[in-house]
């Protein structure tokens, strides 16, 4: 160390500051190293090596301080601290070799080279070059301390520890609670603590009491116990549904209890929707069974209604023609009367309904003989069901206009765009007061409603009927 007396004062001061910085960084490195999880003996030996490096840096500082400030009022001879320097180097070398073998990495072995300058024999061999190698050793330990400090800090942030495990459990959506049989809580994550506050109004303090509370305790307002598939669940004020299960976990000679809370809101919503659909299906099933049981009566009623309509149409036309002749003081045609008499039973028995266009033509031809004009404008709908209904209604309209309104001119207009439309007007006497719908108009309205359409009656300025049948309803 005598060669250091040749160095300038500023250089010695710089070396002292560098060693002080090394000590600070190495102390931080030891702090980080100790905070790591002690997984194996190698990690413990690594920590011991870091402590030995700190002791080596302190010895560097003592040697420089004695040179810089002439500690103990004397010069530092080459053999000063001979035994201590050799002992520290020996311990550091043993730890360095052990860590190198344990980690199978070469970097810990380099610390032995950095500490070689402590040996008195190295000082004798290097002679005047010793200060240079001393400074290189200090730079090596400074760089190493900074590098190891960053590595250890990164390890602490990414390693699995008790704190990281608690943090990971806290971010789970599932609630977890571990406690002993006497109720002492060992671990409770944030979700379970929140659920307990929402149900009890207070944080968890005893696991066994909370388990008993779940069985028969009084829940806060807005929380309810429900049943889901034979299992008890808890519906909270925010409409979420939770299932809390208990598990016994044997560990050595004791048993821990785990309460796990699972969010079953989606399952609850699905079961609720399924229940509603089942109820709707059951209701429709009852209606269907009722319809099937009364199907014969419904068919008979439909057949009676159809027959009544047919009789109404046939008799209505003939009665209207006869009334027209009597009102005009005309002698009814004997041939026509005989034709009515002979053909009426046959026509009532037979159901040979012509197509809609032919029916309108026959209607026009029949009433034309009695000087009743039936005018048809436009074409019938291409849909046969709608066309047949319009033809049936046309027959009923002509019969009613002639019989009740004494009409001599009936006009039919057929249109179509988004819907099929039929308009009926006549020159008969308008009805006085509200129209009382009888069998004919009721049957007309029933036909239109079957097709999804509407029928409107107007009395001013003249009697008219407007019928609308949407095309979408019929195609559906």
Secondary structure, DSSP 8 states (H G I E B T S, - for coil): -GGGGGS-HHHHHHHHHHHHHHHHHHHHHHHHHHHS---SHHHHHHHHHHHHHHHHHHHHHHHHHHHHH-GGGS---TTTTHHHHHHHHHHHHHHHHHHHHHHT-SGGGHHHHHHGGGSHHHHHHHGGGHHHHHHHHHHHHHHHHHHHHHHHHHHHHHS--HHHHHHHHHT-SSEEEEE-TT--EEEE-HHHHHHHHHHHSS----HHHHHHHHHH----TT-EEEEETTEEEEE-TTS-EEEEEEEEEEETTEEEEEEEEEE-HHHHHHHHHHHHHHHHHHHHHHHHHHHHHTHHHHHHHHHHHHHHHHHHHHHHHHHHHHHHHHHTT----HHHHHHHHHHHHHHHH------HHHHHHHHHHHHHTTT-EEEEES---SSHHHHHHHHHHHHHHHHHHHHHH--SEEEEEEEESSEEEEEEEE-S---SSS----HHHHHHHHHHHHTT-EEEEE-SSS-EEEEEEEHHHHH-
